[in-house]
């Protein structure tokens, strides 16, 4: 007798597990802005990392950008993170970059959208060698 998970007929009795896109958060410091990059599932499992990222980003004193382009899921933990950034960033409004439909739905439903500047275009990261004089003429 064998202890095989595959019964006669070849159909496995082992349940299939869906692949999970684990979440991550990274803080990037640029000369004129601090960017927080969110990817994957932004949920309670990522909570401690989000708290640390919020403190790091807010302590930079620079304008904050949150790139949410690669978020596949967000729960109340992610919403609380966005609200925390928006409410504690006194000098500048937080910019939410390229949020997917799931994030747009949540921030609109909860009215957090009123606390953020939402943009669908990539504002671009500024290279460390650029200075304000390199920007060229600005539109009036």
N, C-alpha and C positions, 0 to 999 in steps of 0.2 A: 504494500500500500504506500502510495506517495502522498506527501502533504503538499499538493499543488493547488494554487489559487485558481487554476483554470479547470473548470469541470469538463466532463465529456461533452463534446460538441464545440469546444473551442471558445466559448464566450466567457470572458473573465468576470469574476464576481468582485473584483477589487474596484471600489468606487473611483471614478475619475475625478481628479481635483483640478479645478480651473486654475490656470496660471494667474498669479497675482502680480500686479505691477507695483512693487514696493515703492513707497514714497521717499523722497529725499528733499533736503533744503540746503542750499549753499549761499553764502554771503560773499559777494564780490565787491571790493573797494576800488572805486575809480576816482580820478581827480575831482570830478564835479558831482558825482552821485554814488550812492551805494545801491547795488542791485541784489535783490534776493531772488534766486531761481528756484522755483518749485517744480518737481516732476513726479509723475506717478500718482499714487493714492495718498491724498493728504487727509489723514484721519488720526484718531486718538493714539495710535501706535507711534506716530511722529510727534506727538504733543511736546515732550521734553526738548526735542531738537528745535521745534518751532519757537518755544519760549527763549531758548538760548540765542537763536538767530534774531529774534525780535530785539533782544537786549543789545546784541552786537551791532545790528543795523542802526538802531536808534542812537547808540552812543557815538556813531560816526559824525553826527551833526550835519551830514550832507542830505540833499534831497533823496528820497527813497523811491526806488522802482522795484516792482514785483513782477517778474516774468512768470506767467502762469501758462504759457503756451503748451507745455507738455504735461499738464495735469489731466489725469484720466478719471479721477473721482475726488470729491471733497465733501467732508461732513462738517458738523458744527465746530470741530477743532480748527479747521482751516478758516472758517468764517471768523472765529474768535481771534485768530492770528491777524487777519486783515483788519479787523476792527481795532485791535490793540495798536497796530502800527499807525492806523489813521488817527486814532484819538491821542496818541502820545507824540506824534510828529507835529510839534507846534509851529516850527518855522516854515515848513513846506507841506503841501498836500502830497499824499502818496499816489504814485502813478501805477496803475495795474496794466500790464502790457499783454496784449493778445490773449485774453482769457477765453478758454473754450466755452461752448454752449452750457455745459454743466455748471461752470463757475458763474457765468453771466446770469443764469437762472437763479442761482442761490443769492447772489448779491443784490439782484433786483427784487426778489421776493422778500428779502429781509431789510431792504432799504439801505444796506451798507453801501450801495452804489453811490449814494449821496455824499459819502465821506471820501470817495476816491475819484481820481481822474482816470478814466478808462480809455485806453488807446488801442486801436487795432493795427497800428503800424509800429515797426521796430524803431525806437528812437536812436539806437546804436550806442555802443559803448565808446567812450572817449579814450584814446590811447594816452598812456602816461607821458608821452613826449609832447602832446599837444598843449598849447597854451591859449588863453582867450584871444590873443592876437592872431592865431592861426585860423580863426573862424571865418574870416573874410567879412564882406558886407552882410548885414542883417536886414531883413525886410522891416519896413516901418510899420 
